[in-house]
């Protein structure tokens, strides 16, 4: 989808999170690490938007994270769209098992599923991908 946007940038949580080498903690276990990652995402987004880019952020973002990001960028007068790519639990586990072993999330996938369900997430932000494959091309508007 990012490639279909004019002048676009793709911000991957994995890349941003792994920039921090020594002293890095798991962001779901460290509030400080979580805040640092979101600060970096915010600053990179600001930089790309300032230079005219559309930005897609690939990260596990809860509603509060999206609200804070939108608030941090409001002076740029941009539209921030929040979309959660969603799949049922069985599909999550099938997809996770297809990953290389060192990239598998295991039970963490199911924990995140439950955390999203308990987060007060408005269903209008869900884009159900359960029936899609990696070869499907979709655009979120």
C-alpha positions as CSV (number, residue, x, y, z in Angstrom):
1,X,0.0,0.0,0.0
2,X,2.8,2.5,0.8
3,X,4.1,2.2,-2.7
4,X,0.8,3.4,-4.1
5,X,1.0,6.7,-2.2
6,X,2.7,9.6,-3.8
7,X,6.0,10.6,-2.2
8,X,5.6,8.1,0.7
9,X,7.7,6.9,3.6
10,X,7.3,3.6,5.5
11,X,8.2,3.6,9.2
12,X,8.7,0.1,10.6
13,X,8.5,-0.4,14.3
14,X,11.0,-3.1,14.0
15,X,13.6,-0.9,12.4
16,X,12.9,2.0,14.8
17,X,12.9,-0.2,17.9
18,X,16.1,-2.0,17.0
19,X,18.0,1.3,16.5
20,X,18.5,1.2,20.2
21,X,21.3,-1.3,20.6
22,X,22.8,-1.3,24.1
23,X,20.3,-1.1,27.0
24,X,17.2,-1.8,24.8
25,X,14.3,-3.4,26.6
26,X,11.2,-5.0,25.3
27,X,8.7,-2.1,24.8
28,X,5.8,-4.1,26.2
29,X,7.8,-4.5,29.4
30,X,9.4,-1.0,29.7
31,X,7.4,2.2,29.6
32,X,10.6,4.1,29.0
33,X,11.3,2.1,25.9
34,X,7.7,2.4,24.7
35,X,7.9,6.2,25.1
36,X,11.3,6.4,23.3
37,X,10.0,4.4,20.3
38,X,6.9,6.6,20.0
39,X,9.0,9.7,20.3
40,X,11.2,8.5,17.5
41,X,8.2,7.6,15.4
42,X,6.7,11.1,16.0
43,X,9.9,12.9,15.1
44,X,10.5,10.8,11.9
45,X,6.9,11.4,10.9
46,X,7.2,15.1,11.5
47,X,10.4,15.2,9.4
48,X,8.9,13.3,6.4
49,X,5.6,15.3,6.5
50,X,7.6,18.6,6.7
51,X,9.2,17.6,3.4
52,X,5.9,16.6,1.8
53,X,5.8,12.9,2.3
54,X,2.8,10.7,3.2
55,X,3.8,8.5,6.1
56,X,2.6,4.9,6.9
57,X,3.6,3.7,10.4
58,X,3.8,-0.1,10.8
59,X,3.6,-0.6,14.5
60,X,1.4,-2.2,17.2
61,X,-0.5,1.0,18.1
62,X,-3.3,1.1,20.7
63,X,-5.9,3.8,20.6
64,X,-4.1,5.9,23.2
65,X,-0.9,5.7,21.1
66,X,-2.7,7.0,18.0
67,X,-4.3,9.8,20.0
68,X,-1.0,11.0,21.4
69,X,0.7,10.8,18.0
70,X,-2.2,12.8,16.4
71,X,-1.9,15.4,19.2
72,X,1.9,15.6,18.8
73,X,1.4,16.4,15.1
74,X,-1.6,18.7,15.2
75,X,0.5,21.8,14.5
76,X,1.2,20.2,11.0
77,X,-2.5,20.3,10.2
78,X,-2.5,16.8,8.7
79,X,-5.0,14.0,8.7
80,X,-3.9,11.1,10.9
81,X,-5.7,7.9,10.0
82,X,-5.6,5.0,12.5
83,X,-6.1,1.5,11.1
84,X,-5.6,-1.8,12.9
85,X,-5.0,-4.7,10.6
86,X,-7.0,-7.4,12.3
87,X,-7.2,-11.2,12.1
88,X,-9.0,-13.9,14.1
89,X,-6.9,-15.9,16.6
90,X,-6.6,-19.0,14.5
91,X,-5.3,-16.9,11.5
92,X,-2.9,-15.1,13.8
93,X,-1.3,-18.3,15.0
94,X,-1.2,-19.8,11.4
95,X,0.6,-16.7,10.2
96,X,2.9,-16.6,13.2
97,X,4.0,-20.2,12.6
98,X,4.8,-19.3,9.0
99,X,7.5,-16.8,10.1
100,X,11.1,-17.7,10.7
101,X,11.5,-19.1,14.1
102,X,13.4,-16.2,15.5
103,X,10.6,-13.8,14.3
104,X,7.7,-15.7,15.8
105,X,5.7,-14.0,18.5
106,X,4.0,-17.1,19.9
107,X,1.7,-16.4,22.8
108,X,2.5,-12.7,22.5
109,X,0.2,-12.6,19.4
110,X,-2.7,-13.8,21.5
111,X,-1.9,-11.5,24.4
112,X,-2.0,-8.6,22.0
113,X,-5.3,-9.7,20.5
114,X,-6.8,-9.7,24.0
115,X,-5.1,-6.3,24.9
116,X,-6.7,-4.8,21.8
117,X,-10.1,-6.2,22.7
118,X,-9.8,-4.7,26.2
119,X,-8.4,-1.3,25.0
120,X,-11.7,0.3,24.1
121,X,-10.8,0.1,20.4
122,X,-13.6,1.5,18.2
123,X,-14.4,-1.2,15.6
124,X,-14.4,1.4,12.9
125,X,-10.6,1.3,13.0
126,X,-10.5,-2.5,12.3
127,X,-9.5,-3.8,8.9
128,X,-10.1,-7.5,9.0
129,X,-7.4,-9.4,7.1
130,X,-8.4,-12.9,8.1
131,X,-9.4,-13.9,4.6
132,X,-6.5,-12.1,2.9
133,X,-3.2,-13.6,1.9
134,X,0.2,-11.9,1.7
135,X,-0.4,-11.7,-2.1
136,X,-3.6,-9.7,-1.8
137,X,-3.3,-6.0,-2.6
138,X,-5.5,-3.8,-0.6
139,X,-5.8,-0.1,-0.1
140,X,-7.1,1.5,3.1
141,X,-8.8,4.8,2.5
